[in-house]
């Protein structure tokens, strides 16, 4: 039985029933599973047995998984649970029904620039959310981005994808990461948030042009190009790409760290500004004039038309009648062009004076207002106004607004009652379930991570305000969520030259465990420590076991 087959039908931790294999990599196997506790399908990524035997790799896998589990963003594949034991290491993730961005690009080739902007904004929001929490992806590429049917993108495997890539590279394989690697990573330096931005810039370049910016016969050749070369201008490949979008893309993938976007928020701000300016440019200015294109009828076409008319009518047509027919033809073409094209160029954008919604009931406004209005709602908890009343709006009433294709957006604030509600006791709940329950009660929720030796990872330790307290509806509730027991590291002391008894005492005083002694031939006095299986000065977890090498004596 191979490694995949032995998991099918197995119940992990009395909760996750493995149903079928849905993917595999050098580091782990991925299965579709049923979560019996919450009755939902999930994806379970189980570390391969040969990788689980590498203690350092297991430690890194565990640390990355715990960190990513605290991320919560609609453009990031959610990690629901992390489990590590002597038997296996696995993580439980959101099950995505879709394809990778790479598969989508292979099918469509170069994408329309508007679609590229839509996709890039979603990826940038995911990076911004993770970077603000100190988490770097380190392996952004189309293969690690999932595309759902509704056009939503979700970035997968923060931190973990880089570990997967290491496994492939150590086995002499490549899975395409070298084509997206940041120059500082290619030089062997530690990546940071700007490295993710560079990789995203390469993905943008590939989406817009349908080609990678750098290719080569070897990995080293491609890496050198990332460090030293400049990509071909995008508009040479496709002149329809806006100049500003080309500038944004090339700045994101600038090899010079100082010239690159420093944060994902900076990149997102430029994309938003570009989108706004593009929408404005699509509207004709009030004084804009453009000469309508004149229809051109060649002499040969005219002669042929006249000949056909003479044949059909079987009579002579006078010069005046022919001219009149041509005039009607030209007039018909002009009317057609005017109604279906030119008219829109000369017509000013339709405008309206924004009504005053302040003081009206929100439910009435939404029911009776024209469908061109798009309302963005903010709840304001106050006793100064009757619940459900609009207390402010932006833009201000009476302002003249142009009607865009997607309507007129109005931000309104709606009063809500400041009733007192008792904070429920959610300790021991999964933090996602707890947050959902609080939000249904009208509270805002912030998650704070804390270590705990008694509360399982991802479960609520406590809340602030505490359970049982009476607070105003709409208040902010802080949930303290367990990230598992705190891992403490100590520096391995030098035990060589001590007696066996003294060495054991020194281990215990440093919160390390004595695992036994190996007696070996040595010219040193019997019972003297001549070696240790953990290097001096190495950082190790508390209570790690240490084996001593002890001298048998001069004989």
Number of C-alpha atoms within 10 A of each C-alpha: 5 6 10 15 11 9 18 16 13 15 16 16 8 10 15 24 22 22 17 16 18 13 12 15 14 19 23 20 19 22 24 22 26 19 20 13 9 10 10 12 19 21 26 30 23 21 23 19 14 10 16 20 13 10 10 11 14 17 14 14 22 18 13 18 22 20 18 24 21 21 20 16 15 14 21 25 24 22 26 21 19 20 16 14 7 7 7 15 21 22 21 24 22 17 17 16 9 15 15 20 23 19 14 15 16 12 9 12 16 17 16 14 18 14 12 18 19 15 19 21 19 20 23 23 19 23 28 22 18 23 19 13 13 11 19 23 23 26 29 31 24 25 17 17 21 24 21 15 9 7 13 15 26 25 27 25 24 26 21 20 18 16 19 18 21 15 16 15 13 10 10 8 12 14 11 14 20 22 21 27 25 32 24 18 17 17 11 8 10 10 18 18 21 23 29 26 29 27 25 27 27 28 26 27 25 21 28 27 21 18 16 16 22 19 15 12 7 9 14 12 12 20 23 15 18 26 18 10 13 14 15 12 15 22 15 10 13 13 10 11 17 15 12 13 22 18 12 19 23 22 19 29 31 23 21 13 17 9 11 20 23 16 18 25 17 14 23 19 12 15 21 14 11 17 15 11 11 13 12 12 9 9 15 15 14 10 8 10 11 9 8 14 10 10 11 7 10 8 9 9 10 13 11 11 14 16 11 12 15 14 11 9 9 9 9 10 12 9 9 9 11 16 11 12 13 16 12 12 12 16 13 12 13 16 14 13 16 16 10 9 12 17 14 13 17 18 13 15 15 9 12 12 11 18 12 15 19 18 14 14 17 20 11 11 15 13 9 8 12 10 10 13 15 15 15 12 14 15 15 18 19 17 12 11 16 15 17 19 20 26 19 18 19 13 15 15 14 11 13 13 15 16 15 16 9 9 13 17 16 16 15 20 21 25 23 22 18 17 13 13 17 15 21 16 15 21 18 16 18 19 23 14 13 19 22 13 14 18 14 9 15 16 20 16 17 13 18 14 17 17 17 15 11 10 18 19 25 25 23 28 24 18 20 13 16 17 14 11 13 14 18 17 20 23 16 17 20 17 25 21 27 26 23 19 14 11 9 11 14 16 15 21 18 16 21 17 17 16 18 22 11 13 20 20 15 18 20 12 10 14 17 22 18 18 11 13 16 13 17 14 14 16 12 16 16 18 17 25 27 22 20 19 10 17 13 14 11 11 14 17 14 16 16 16 16 17 16 23 21 26 24 18 15 10 9
